[in-house]
Structure formats: C-alpha cells, structure tokens
Amino acid sequence: MNAREPAFVCASRSARLRQMLVSNELEFMMEAHNGLSARIVREAGFKAIWGSGLAISAQFGVRDNNEASWTQVVDTLEFMADASDLPILLDGDTGYGNFNNVRRLVRKLEQRGIAGVCIEDKQFPKTNSFINGEAQPLADMDEFCGKIKAGKDSQSDENFSIVARVEALIAGWGMDEALRRAEAYRQAGADAILIHSKLSRPDEILEFAREWAGRGPLVIVPTKYYSTPTEVFREAGISTVIWANHLIRASTSAMQAVAKEIHASETLVNVEDSIAAVNEIFRLQDADEYSEAEDRYLSSGRAAGAAVVLAASRGKGLEAVTEDRPKVMLPIAGKPLLRWLVDAFKKQSVNDITVVGGYRADAIDTAGIKLVVNERHAQTGELASLACAVDRVAGDTVISYGDLLFRSYILRDLVESEAAFSVVVDSSLTDAENASVRDFAWCSAADDRGLFGNKVTLRHVSSGQEAASAIASQTPHGRWVGLLNVRGEGRGRLQAVLSKLQARPDFDSLDMPALLNALIEAGEAIEVQYVHGHWRGVNDLEDFRRAGDFAHAQAPFAATVGNQTGTASGAAQ
C-alpha cells in the first residue's frame, strides 16, 4: 500500500475518479451494466466502473441508439451505485439532447452518487461508433462546448468530472480536426479527453497522444486495438484505460452456450459444474447481510426461524386409514394433517420446516418442506427421528409432533418466548388415571388462569418408559401438547443432551418426554406456556373424526367453535 491509498479510500467517489484521471500512473476502469456486474468489478480489484452505454442498452435487449431512455439508464446506475462503492463514470452518449438535457443529467447523476459522465461530440440520437462510423455526423463544435460548459456550471460537487469524447477519428475527419476539437473541449472545461479509434492498431491514438503533449488527462478505449501491450499506453502518457464492454460480452457468450446445451440435452447435469453455484449468486446479492439484519430486527421474540416435525409413524389405532399413507397425510377438513401444521408454521414466519418421515415417506407432500427419512422408524422412537434432523436446522427452532392441530395464538406465543426452552402445557387435561395417556406434565406451579406473567417451569413429563403407577402417584398440572421451542444457545445445549442420550443402550426406544426430562436433569429451565384446550391430537379413529370438526372451526368465518380440546393419547414419531 503506498502513501496515497488511505486518502484515496476515504475520499468521495467523485474525488476518487478525479484522482484517477489526473494520476501520473496508468489507471483502469472496467465496464459494468447492472448491480451484479458492478459488485463483480469491485471484487476483481478495479478502482472504478465504466457505465457502458452499449452494455446497459444490451442488458435491456435494445440497440445502442438511445432506445433506452436516459431515465432508465440513470435508474440502472442507481442499482450499480448501491451494489458497489466504486466511482462510476457514465457513458452518457451525447448527453441525451442539448445543453439543457446535460444540465439535468448532471444534477440527477450527482443525486445518485455517480462520479462523472462522458459525453461524445455526435448528434442525438447517437449510433454506436463501430457501426458505420464514417457516415455518422459530428455535432457542431461550438454547440458541444456549450454542453460542456452547461454541465460544469450545473454541478454542485466540485469533483464531479465531465469527460469529452472526441469522435473525429471514428468519423474520418482526421487528426487535425480531432486535436482542434479536443483543445476546444479542454478550454470549455472538460476534465479529461477521451480519444476514440476503431483501428486494430493504436497508431492514430499514439499520434494523438504525442500531439496532445499532456495538455490534460487522456482516456482511451482499446476495444479494437486490444492486442497492444499495456506498457505502450504507459509510455504514451495515457491517463486511463477503459475496458469498455467485456463483461456483457462474456456473459452473453456464456448464456448462449449454456442455453444451447440445456436445450439440446434436456438436462442440467452437463452444465451445473461449469456455472456459478446458486450460493455464489446469493453471496453477490449480499444475502448473508439480510440474514444478519433479519436476526437483529425480526428475531426479538417475534418468530422462530425453523421447525422440525416428527412424522415417522403410521399411527396406532389408525391402521384402517393409513394403509397407503402415513398419519400426517390423513385428510382433515379437505387438506392433509401435515398441511394444516405447515400452514400454521408459515403463518408465524417459521418457513424453514424439516419433516422427519418414516412409514410411507414416499407419500408425504414435500411442498414447502425439507423431508428427511428415519429408515429405522419401525424399530425406533421419537428421539431417533429427531436425531435424523437436529443437525439440519439452524437458529431458533420449534420441535413438534406431526399430528397436531391448534389455534394460531398457541404457536405465536410459543415462538415469542425469550426462554432458551419453552413448552405448551394444556391445564385442562389432568386425568393421570388413564394409563394409555402419556405426556402428563408436572410444573413448578399450577395454572392460575386469573394471573398472567408468572414464570412457570417444567419439572417432569411422563414418558412411555415409566410405569403407570408412577404416573398416577401425583396429580399432574396438565399435559404437554407436543410443542417445544428452542432459542439461541439452547439449540447447542439440546444437541449435547441428545448426544448423551444416544449413548444409552435403550436410545432407540426413547420418546420426546425422555429428552425433556434429561434437559431438566441437566439443569435447564424449561418455561411453561399454559393453555386450556384449543388444540387437538390425532391418535385414533375418534380423534380423526373430531379433528375435522376442530379444523372447520379454525377456518375463516367459521359458524361454530366445536370441540376444541385435545384428549388423544399418542403422538407422531
């Protein structure tokens, strides 16, 4: 890093462009035509961007004949300026009209943080210089000088640069006319002269540079004389080289080749490894910054980020209706049980949903979810299913049984909890005499439905591993409904406890209550959210029938509430 780099980095975009133009070293600009290419130019190490008229019009799919309006061009530049902090020199064609158009253009470019504009001495509307250039009329020299003066008088930023592009060599008017015009433009206030040529050799450019003799910054565009060694430009005293259209040309040839191959082969397998990964596009779009901002501004208890749904079982007591599908695909009031659950999650912005399937996993509708399969579902329990998915999610996560229906406030309140661990307990279900029912919950305090704000924690949940006599020895405070929310660092602590349980010889038979109890034994505080009904589990044919009534009651404008308390005993793996 040389002594001037820190000041260069800290300077405004317009000041940095001006420093490049007047630098004693040869400087380079690379063409960009949208926000993505502008970011690519910055990452490649270039210090400035050439906002190419040819490239910008090409990405619109129109000709370089002022068919894209100047306002459309300026809108594109705004995206480019947002995507990159590099100074941008716009290829402003002829200024899009007379002196008044140039004045307005300069003001609008300054408003969008554009560092400068290059205007050429041809008539509006222009045609690209490489298309029959000799036949293209040049602007009146005095009129063009007026445009330069109008632009300079209109700028509010003293460093905003106006580069005058001389087209006399392109139009066949000769060297003397090119030099005469360049000097007039310099005296009119142009900050640099761009001398253009369409020859395949740099002879007339080098001759112009010799005759110009360093009267002001000189800019070139070696599109046609590209084989000239760059050192020749340094020796000639050139200020800045513009690589004018190479990114749009590179992307065009790549798109043509890929489109042709996919059309011919009718598969992506031949191209996938030779094109940018989707994640690279996300990176260039700065998707990580959005995720970080989402964590800052949306994760303050308002919504969980992910969910794991345990849905591997066929359903005991439901064999008559689950021969060709798992329990979670049973139709409830017109749509599968799983879809009710997924829709409930998405309503609370829980969009990263992983479903652990098992029995007839091939029949699970995967729209809007990620599906993983517990291949040993017939020999294992809920924790084995959870272990299949726990490493696939990140951030705040809801772990749910797959056979649940509930009112939306239950999930809303759960994901808004700030606790590392929180569960939903239904205080209306306390009949522990029914040995076929599990998931009874004992808490630090009973549900006092007249008071709110008191923190209640989970003490124990009855597991399938426990004897019926032990379950009935004390009256429970309710029943865990099958929803566990894990926030922040709690996810890592849950994984650590799950890993310890996996070392047990009876791990294959363990259920979710066993995990909750292990967390409590490890010293974790699991916050309890009490509800009084308003949910239903689907565990047998009677539950299946009543689930339809419950679901209909949740539909918009439902006429009746129906029976909305859950009494079923089992839960989906």
N, C-alpha and C positions, 0 to 999 in steps of 0.2 A: 504494500500500500504506500503510495507516495504522499507527500505533504499536502497535496491539494484535495485528496479524496474525501476526508471528513467534511470539509466545507461543501464539496460537490454533493454529497449525500444529503446534507441538511438543507441545501438550497431549494427554492421552489422549483417546480417543473420548468417554468419558463426560463428561470435563471440557469438551470442546468443545460437546457437546449442552447441558450446563448453562449454558455461557456464552451460547449462542443463546437459551435460554429466558429468561434474566434480562437480555438485552441491551436497551439503550434504543432500538435500531434494529429495524425490522421485519425478521424473518428468514423464510426459506422452506425447506421440505422438499419433495422430490419422491418420489413413490411408486416403489418397485421391488419385484419379486416373484421374482427369481432372480439368479444371479450375473451374467449378461449385462446385464440391465437395471440392476443396481447399478453396473456399470462405466460404462454409458452415462450414468447420473445424475452420476457423478463427473466424467466428461469434459465434460458440459454446464456444469459450474461450480457446481453446488449444493454446499452445505456439509453437508448431512445427508440421510438417507434415511428415508422413512416405509415401514415394512414392513407394507403394507396387508393386512389380513385378507381383504378382498374379492378383491384381486388374487392373493394367494397361493393361496386356495382355487380361484379361477378357472383358474389355470395348472395346477392338479391336475385340473380338469374337474369339481369338486364344488361344492355350494352353500355360500354363506356362512352356514352354520348349524352351525358346529363339526363339520362332516362330516370335515374334515381334522383329525387328532389334533394335540394341541399338540406332541408329539414330532416329527411330520412338519413342522410349522411351524418348530420350532427347527432341525431339520436343514437346511431351506431357508435359514434365516438364516445358518447356518454357511458355506454357499457364498457368500452375499452378502457376509459379512464378509471372506472370503478374497479376493473379487474386487475389493473397494474398501476403502480405509482410512477412509471416511466413517463418522461416528457413525450408528447405526441406532436409531430409535425404533420398537419393535414395536407394531403394533395388536393388543393382547393380548386382544381381546374382553372377556369378563367375568372374565378370569383363569383360565379353564378349570376352574372349580369353586369351592370355598370357600377360606377363609384358608390352609389347608394347601397347596392347589394353587398358590396365589400364592407362598407361600414357596419351594416347589420350583422354580417357574418363574423367579423372580428369580435363584436360585443358578445354574440352568442357563444363563440368558442371560448372566450375568456370566462364566461359564466360556468362553463363545463370543465374548466381546468385544462384546456388544450393549450399547449405551449407556443404554437405558431402555425402559420399557414403558408403554403407555397402556391402562388398564382402564376399562370402562364400567359404569355402575350399572344393568344389566339382569340378568335371571335366565339361568342356564345351563340348556340350550344357548341361545345367542342367535340372533336373526334379524337380517339387515341392516336398518338403521334406516330405509331408504327403502322397505321392503316392509311396508305396512300398519302404520306405526309407532305409531298411536294405540292399537292393540289389544295392543301388547306391554307386559307388566307390568314395572315397575321393581323393582329389588332394594330390600330394606329398608335404609334409610339407615344405621342403626347397624351392620348386618352389613357393609355396603360399607366403612364407616370401619374396621372390623376388618380387612378385606382390605388396605387401605392401610397400616395400622399393621404388620400382619404382614409385608408386603413390605418396608417400610422397616427393620424390625428384622432382616430376613434378609440385607440387602445387606452385602457386605464392602467394596465400593468406595463411598466417601463421596459420589462424584459421580454414581453411578447414579441415574437420575431415574424417578420414578413420576408419570405424568400421569393425573389423574382426569377421565374423560369424563362430562359431565352430559347425560342423555338426557331430561330433564323436558320441554323444549320439543318434542322429537320426539314424545313420548308424549301431548302435550296437557295436561300438568299445570300449565302456566302459569309466568309469570315469577317469582312469589314462591317457588314450590317450587324452581325452578332455582337461584335465588340462595341459598336456605336450604341446599340440598344442596351447592352449591359451597363455601360457607363452612365447612360441617361437614367436607368433604373436605380443605380447606386446613388446618384445625386438626388433622386426623388425620395430617398430614404430607405431603400431596401436594405435589410440587414445581411443578406447574402445573395449571391447569384448562382442559380442552377443552370449550367450549360448542358444541353441535351444533344445527343447524336444517335443516329441509327446505323452507323457503320460498324462492321465487325472488327475493325481495328481502331485503336484510340488516337489515330494520328491527328484528326482535327481537334479533338479535346486537348491534346498535349500542346498543339499550336496555339489554341485559345489561351491556355494557361500561361504559356510563355509571353504572349502579347498582353495578357491581363496584368502580369507582373505584380501580383499580390495587392492589388488596389482594394480588395475586400475579400471576405470569405467566399470560397468557390466550392460548390456542391456538384457532384456528378452521379449519374445513374448508369452503371456499366452493364445494362441488361444485354446489349448486343455485343459489346466487346469484352465479354465475361472472361475470356482466356488471358487477358492482360495480367501479368503479375502485379500484385498489390503494391509491391515496392516501387513500381513505376509511378503510381499515383502519389506516393510519399515524396519521391524525388521531384515531382512536378509541382509540389506545393498545394495539392488539393486539401481542402479542409475536411470535407465529409463525403463518405461514400454511402449511397442508399442501395441496399439490396431490395429491389422495388416490388417484386410480385412472386417471390419464390415459395412462400408458404401456401398461397392459394393454388399455385400450380402443383405443388407437392401433394396437397390434399386432393386435388382433382384427379391426378393420376392414380392415387391410392384408392379413392372411391370407385373409379371406373373399373379397376382391376378386381376389387372385392365384389362389386355388384355383378360383374360378368361371371366370376367364379361361382357365386352363390346361385345365380340363375341357371348356370349350366349344370351344376352338380346337385342342386336341390338339397343341400346340406350345409351346415356351418362348420363341419369338422375340418375342412381343408383350409379355413381362414382364421379360425379362432386363435391359434397360437401366433399368428403373424400380425395381429392388430392390437391396438391398445386395449387393455383389460377394462371392463366396466368400472372397476375400482379406481383406475387411473383417471377416468373422466370425473368420477366423484371427487378425487383429490384436487384436480384442476378447478373444479367448481367450489372448492373450499368447503366440502360437506362436513368435515370434522369441526370447523368453526361453528357451523349451525348446530351440530350436536352438543357442543360445549355451551353454546348460548341457550339451547333448549334446557340443558341441565340447570343453568343459572336462573332462567326466567319462568320455566314451566314445571320444574320438579319440586317446588316448595310445598310438597304435600298434596298437590292438585291431581296428580295422576301417576300411576305406576307405568313403567316402561314396557314390561313384558309379562307373559303368563305361561305357566306350564299346566296343561290339562292332562290328568291321569285318566286314560280312557282305553285300557287294555282288555277289560273284561267283557264277557258275553252277557253276564247278568244272571245270577242265580234267581230262580223263580220267574225268569222271563224267557226260558228256552223255547216256548211256543211261538214267540215272535222274533227271535234273534237267530234263526237258522242260517239266514243268508246275510246277516249284518251284525255289527256289534251293537251294544246297548245305546251308545251315543248317537247312532244313526236312526233310532226309532222316531217315527213321525209324531210330533206333538203339535196339535193345532195347525197343521199344514206345513210345518218345516221340521227338519231333524232336530233332535235334542241338542246336538253339538252346535248347530247354527244359532239356537237361542243363546247359548253360552258365549259363543264368539261375538255375536252382535252386542251382547251386554258388555263385554270387554271393550270392544271398539267404541261404544258409546262413551266410555270413560277414558278414551285415548290410549288404551292399552292395546297396541297394534301388533307387537311382536309376540305372536302366540305360537307356542310349540305344543303339539298334541302327541302324547305317547300312546300309540295304538298297540294292539296285540291280536286278539281274536278278530278275524276277518278285517284286518287293517286295510286290505285292498278295497274295501267298500266305503272307506271314510272319504268324505268330500274334503279335498285339500285346499279349496278356495280360501285364501286369506290366512292360511296357517302354514307352519312347518310341521311335517309329520316325521316322527321317529318311531321305530318299532321295537318293542320288547319281544325278542324272538322266543324267550322262555316264559312268556306270560302264563302258560298253563301250569308251570311249576313254581312260580314266584308271586310275591305280593306287591303291594303298592310302592314300597321303598326301592325295590329292584327296578320298577318302572321309572320312578323319579331319577334314579341313578343314570338312566339312559339319556336324560335330557338336561340335568342340572348344569353341566358344563357348556351347554349351548346357548345359554342366555346370559345377558349382562345387565347390570343396573337393577333397579327396583323390580321385584318380581312377585306376582301372585301365583301361588300353587293351589290348584283347585281340583276337586273331584269332577269327573266328567258327566255326572248325572244330575246336575243341579239346575233349578230354576229359581229366580229370586227377583225381588223388586230392585230397581236400579239404585236406590239410595244405599242399599247394603254394601254393594261394591264401591260406590262413590265414597262412603265414609271410611271403608277399609283402606283404600289407596291414599286417602288424605291423612292417615295416621302418620305421625312423625316417628313412631317407635320402630326399632330395628325389627321386631317381630310383633305381629298382631293377628288375632283370630276373631271369628264371628261365633258367638255362642247364643243359641236360642233358649231363653229362660222359660219358655212355656212348656218345654219338654223335660220333665224331671223324673219320669216313671222308670226307675232303675230295676224294678221287679221283672221287667221284660228282658230275660237273658238273651234274647235274639237281637237286641238292640245294642250297639256299641257307640263309641264316641261321646259318652257322657262326660261332662266337664265339671271339675271342682275348681273353684276360683277363690281368690283372696277375699271376696265379698259377694253377697247375693245381689241380684238385680233389683235395685231400688228405682223403680220406674218414675218416681217423683223427683229424683235428683239427677242432675247431669254434671259432668266434669270431674267426677270422682274416678281416679285411676284404679282399675281392677286388673289384676294379673292372673294368669292361668296357673293352677297348682298341679293339676293332673288330668289326663284324659284316659278313659277306659279303652283298653286295647283288646283286640281279639285274642291276645296271649294270656289274658287274665281270667281267672275263674269267676263264674257267675256270683259266687258267694262274696268274693272280694268287691265286686262291682256294687252289690246291693248293701254293703255294710254301712255306707253313709249316703244320705240323700244328696244327689248332685245339684249343682246350681243351674244346670241346663245341659244342652247337647251342642257339641262342636258341629257346625253345619258342613265343614269340608272346605273352608277357605282360609288360607294362610298367606299373609302379606309379609314380604321380606324386603327391608330397605337398607340402602347404603352398605356399611360394613357387615351388616347381619348376614349378607349372602355368603361371604367368606367363612363366617363362623358356622353357618348352616352346613356348608360343604365339609368343614372339618369334622363336625359331629357325625355327618353321614358317612364319612370315610371310616371313622371308628366303628360305627355300626356294621359297616361292610366286612369288618374283620371278624364279626361274631359268626359262629357256625350256623346259627339259626336266621341269618340275614334274609335268606330267600322267603321266609315266612312273615317278615315284619311288615307292619302297616304304618300309616301316617301317624296315628297316635303314639306309636313307639318312638318316632322321631321327635314329636313334640315333648314327650316325657324326657327323652335324652337331652334335649335343649335345656329343659328346666333343671335337670340334674347337673348340667354343665354351668349353671348359674345365670342363664339367660332369663330376662324378664319378658314374658310374652303378654302383651296388652290385650285385654278382652273388650270386644265391642258387642254389647248385648243387643239382641233383637227379640221381638216377641211375635214369632210367626213370620209371615211374609216370604217364605221360601218353601221349596219342595224338593225332595229327592225322589228318584225313580228307581225302585228296587224290586218291585213285583208287579203283577198284573193290575192290582188295585191302585198302586201308585201311578202306573201308566195311565189308567183311566182318569184319575183325578188330576194328573198333570195337564191334561188338555183343558180342563176347567180353569186351572190356575193360569195357564198361558193365555187363554181367551180373556181373562180378567186383566192381563197386562197390556192387551192390545189397545191402540188409541180409541178413545170414546167407548170403552167397554161399559156395557149397561149394568153388569153385576160384578161384584167383587169375587164371589165364590169362596171356596175353602182355601185359605192361603197359608196354612201352617204345615210344616213338613213333619211326617211321622215315620217315614221309611227308615229301615234299619241299616241297610248296606250302603256301600259307596263304590264308585267305579275305581278299578285299579289305575 
